[in-house]
Amino acid sequence: MTDRRVPDFFIVGNPKCGTTALYEMLRRQPGIFMPNKKSPHFFASENGAAPARLPQTVEDYLALFDDARPGQLLGEASPSYLRSLTAASLIAEMQPDARIIAILREPASFLRSLHLQMVQNHLETVKDFEKAIRLEPARRLGERIPRNCRLPQALLYSEHVRYVEQLRRYHAVFRPENVLVLIYDDFRADNEGTVSAVLEFLGVESVAPVQAREANPTVRLRSKWLDDWIHRVSVSRGPVMKGVRLGIKAVTSRRLRHRALGMRGSVVYGEPRAPDEQLMLELRGRFKGEVEALSDYLGRDLVDLWDYGSVD
């Protein structure tokens, strides 16, 4: 039991669909408080034990909102909640009147961006998107899982594109008027109009100007070896890597270390290559049924919007 306030709304995902950009835009509104720690993932219980940097208990989680001013609407954004089998019911248990915001994207482009992000986050070790997709049957059997991947279920790419099933979990525990489904294309085309619609849905007056923003852009990993080495040096708690960190610190200035970190992005990452059109066509064929079902479920022609009419 706690006397702390609980969140009023949740941006539940999907990842790589503008959730970070929406979070950044909403938290600039004076009537809204969203914690600095985006993505606490607290209600995605199937993720197992949360890393130490994430809240471990209800008190830890609600403490994220302690700095909110009276009268502000409280919200958080965790893109794992839409795919989660447990998040909808657990959120409803804590906040039955919560407002839910989901963002959906054309499946093939979504999975390509998701794969690049998971490589960048060191969850995925297979840089080639097609090879990673083909590994899904083996990974369902617990095989070919990267050694340090703490979320192996996230590597089952097709599980992320069960849009209707995901939405039904939220509609089962929340009133229809409490669930807002956004389409990524609309958000990209009109940031201001989409944010205005979200604020109206939340019952918050728009005060701060909405500035177009692209957060967490998709990038390509140039050098997996270099990125892995930097990652190990940065996070490893072992004595060897600790000695490396101390050695680097001893022979370099803080200014030089900051400059090196700033250069990391251009050295390790680059613009994504053009997608493999044959693979993208194959994925569109695989997910056409899902797009048709989602069109019926939402009452919107996404088959036409996402150009699936000509897909066999």
HUBELQUI-V369502 format. One record per residue. N is the residue number from 1. PSI is psi as a letter, one per 30 degrees, with the letter a starting at -180 (none if undefined). OMEGA is omega in whole degrees, 0 to 359 (NA if undefined). Layout:
BEGIN
N PSI OMEGA
N PSI OMEGA
END
This chain:
BEGIN
1 k 182
2 l 176
3 g 177
4 l 176
5 l 177
6 l 182
7 k 178
8 f 181
9 l 185
10 k 166
11 j 192
12 f 178
13 a 0
14 l 173
15 l 179
16 g 180
17 g 178
18 g 182
19 e 180
20 e 179
21 e 179
22 e 176
23 e 181
24 e 181
25 e 183
26 e 185
27 f 175
28 f 179
29 k 183
30 f 182
31 g 184
32 k 171
33 k 172
34 k 186
35 l 178
36 e 179
37 j 176
38 l 174
39 i 174
40 f 175
41 g 190
42 e 186
43 f 176
44 i 191
45 f 181
46 f 176
47 f 180
48 a 182
49 k 182
50 k 174
51 l 184
52 f 182
53 f 180
54 l 181
55 k 184
56 f 184
57 l 176
58 e 180
59 e 177
60 e 183
61 e 183
62 f 177
63 f 177
64 f 186
65 g 184
66 f 183
67 g 179
68 k 177
69 l 176
70 k 178
71 f 178
72 k 174
73 k 183
74 k 178
75 l 174
76 l 183
77 j 178
78 j 186
79 f 177
80 f 187
81 f 182
82 e 179
83 f 184
84 k 177
85 f 187
86 f 190
87 e 184
88 e 182
89 e 180
90 e 176
91 e 180
92 e 178
93 e 180
94 e 185
95 i 184
96 f 182
97 g 182
98 k 171
99 k 186
100 k 179
101 k 177
102 k 177
103 k 183
104 k 185
105 l 177
106 k 193
107 e 186
108 e 180
109 e 177
110 e 183
111 e 177
112 e 178
113 e 180
114 e 179
115 e 179
116 e 180
117 e 181
118 e 172
119 e 179
120 e 182
121 g 177
122 g 171
123 e 181
124 k 180
125 f 180
126 j 185
127 f 182
128 k 185
129 e 182
130 e 180
131 e 179
132 e 177
133 e 182
134 f 181
135 f 186
136 e 179
137 e 179
138 e 182
139 f 174
140 f 179
141 g 180
142 g 181
143 l 176
144 h 177
145 k 177
146 k 188
147 e 185
148 g 180
149 j 181
150 f 180
151 i 184
152 f 180
153 f 179
154 f 180
155 f 174
156 i 193
157 e 183
158 f 179
159 f 179
160 f 186
161 h 171
162 i 191
163 e 183
164 e 178
165 e 180
166 e 181
167 e 180
168 e 178
169 e 179
170 e 179
171 f 179
172 f 185
173 f 178
174 l 177
175 k 181
176 e 182
177 f 179
178 g 181
179 k 178
180 k 179
181 j 178
182 l 176
183 k 185
184 e 182
185 e 180
186 e 181
187 e 179
188 e 184
189 f 186
190 i 178
191 e 186
192 e 180
193 e 180
194 e 180
195 e 177
196 e 178
197 e 179
198 e 180
199 e 176
200 e 177
201 e 181
202 f 182
203 h 181
204 k 178
205 k 177
206 k 181
207 e 180
208 k 178
209 k 179
210 k 179
211 k 179
212 k 186
213 k 170
214 j 181
215 l 176
216 h 183
217 l 178
218 k 179
219 l 177
220 k 177
221 j 179
222 e 184
223 j 179
224 e 180
225 e 182
226 e 180
227 e 178
228 e 181
229 e 179
230 e 180
231 e 181
232 e 179
233 e 185
234 e 191
235 f 185
236 k 179
237 g 181
238 l 183
239 e 182
240 e 182
241 e 175
242 e 177
243 e 177
244 e 180
245 e 181
246 e 178
247 e 177
248 e 181
249 e 184
250 e 186
251 g 179
252 l 176
253 l 178
254 e 180
255 e 180
256 e 179
257 e 179
258 e 178
259 e 179
260 e 178
261 e 179
262 e 178
263 f 185
264 e 183
265 e 182
266 f 181
267 e 186
268 e 186
269 l 178
270 l 178
271 k 179
272 k 174
273 l 176
274 k 182
275 l 174
276 j 187
277 e 180
278 e 178
279 e 180
280 e 177
281 e 177
282 e 180
283 e 178
284 e 176
285 e 180
286 e 187
287 g 180
288 e 180
289 e 179
290 e 179
291 e 178
292 e 179
293 e 179
294 e 177
295 e 178
296 e 184
297 e 182
298 f 183
299 h 179
300 k 184
301 i 177
302 f 175
303 e 178
304 e 182
305 e 183
306 g 175
307 h 177
308 f 183
309 e 182
310 g 181
311 k 180
312 none NA
END
